[in-house]
């Protein structure tokens, strides 16, 4: 396959300022409010200025000025990493909320508002327990329970309630024999966390980490009702039971004045220690412009606001810092905090919706690679210089995929959630983000719908409109395509990053698993239908060999769904547990066995709630 070198020109995308030294941490940080009074006084000044502006506008129009309304009573704006991981994560040691986790000899599965456990130990495959993913007495209408994490014997279910408003954290105990029991529910103030690509929660050790944006109305009589707060849920719980978890001294702002008319948000990082007997959470927040794309590295949360600034919020409690920037990342995979003390980010010119809903699925447009030392972050006054941006070739397609693998940034475009389209001039680009000033273009006969790491190398998965192709890339001194496997009349059945898994074996071998559906079918099918099958390949020195599939045989089951009745995060996953191979497809788990280099079905179980007694 031919390899083309494309020259890159520096893009003058920001004000030129000299960068500080290359220390590992910023020399200056954002400033916290000194007291609750200082924070209150700021909002009071904004309200008074807004009232003067409103009266002046009314006078200019000849209108009679009405007296300012009395202050309203305070009302809440919100209504009532391990070897055994089965999750395809961005960073080793930073687990991500998902729909299936492993605990001992049990799989824990979250689907359609319920938790299930299935025993897989001792060569068994048997349903054990099922429970509602919400607490007794909780009305699940208008709530979506999408993510789950497991820490020790504690299961954490993360959801968002449009009826009560805010993020719900449900805690469950999991016994050694796989029995589920409800523990408590906690309510966290937040705006809608949903993203078509990112995950709301992370788990680092026993520390549960959330990024929750909170839009502010600076002219509200009591804007503090939108500040980070938490309550333990109980029947009849009231807004007055919310407890502030971010005092003024943990709310930061940039050195320059904010414009309340341009939209404000509290970009909030909340950490909860799951090792404690009772859930204990605290928040750090940065007041800044609206817009969000966030990324969690092992040590920090980075929040990129709409074409304005990037905030770095350390997870060790240190003060946040910021840097003025231009452009917007596509998703969390656009980021890499490198071991060399630099932040690397792939940008497009505008992305005001950030990752909200399908904000990441917009056409790629112009692209630039941003690279700056963490030490250049400061109190918000400094801007990244033009030398921090390098123009990248434009990818052709509907939805951009990007991933940092080894010393390379890889990116290309494909169909996204749409029906696969015929690819006539597709390509994947590879650039050494830390040292090179040019990119390599690798032509492909298929679109780029997924980019994943195969150890130090990579695979690009995409459709040509009818067939599904896997192209392996060797990422050595020069990136090169090594092999291509084509599955006839197929498309990928899951767009979520967790839908793929690679298990490294000895030497240069590994196993690949991916859900598939029929060719030409749109990926949006994953919202209501399980995948047709799980496809398994073996990679031998980056050459692919098909092992076979484990097919679904869904039974027509009335599951009595009461919440989360659409599979927003999909429902099919490849699972590798030791030397055993499984496929999760809807309410089925199928175990496979390799015989003579081919996949054969060994066992199958249906764990639909109609077949089990629900624990309440």
Secondary structure, DSSP 8 states (H G I E B T S, - for coil): --EEEEE--B---S---------SS-SS--EE-S-HHHHHHHHHHHHHHHHHHHHHHHHHTT--------------SS----TT--S--SBTTBEE-BSEEEETTEEEEEETTEEEEEE-STT--EEEEEEESS-TT---TTEEEEEEEEETTEEEEEEEETTT-SEEEEEEEE-TT--EEEEEEEEE--S---BSS--SEEEETTEEEEEEEEEE-TTSTTGGGGSSEEEE--TT--GGG-EESS-GGGEEE-SS---GGG-EEEEEEEEEETTSSS-EEEEEEEEEES---EEE-SSEEEEE-TTSEEEEEETTS---EEEE--SEESSGGGEEE-TTSEEEEEEES--TTTTBBTGGGS---SEEEEEEEGGG-BEEEEE--GGGEEEE----SSEEEEEEETTEEEEEEE-TTS-----SSEEEEEEETTT-SEEEEEEESS--SEEEEETTEEEEEEESSSSEEEEEEEESSSEEEEEEEEETTEEES--SGGGEEEEE-STTEEEEEEEEEETT--GGGGGTS--SEEEEEEEETTEEEEEEEEE-----------S--S-TT-SEEEEEETTEEEEEETTEEEEEEEETTEEEEEEEEE--GGGS-EE-
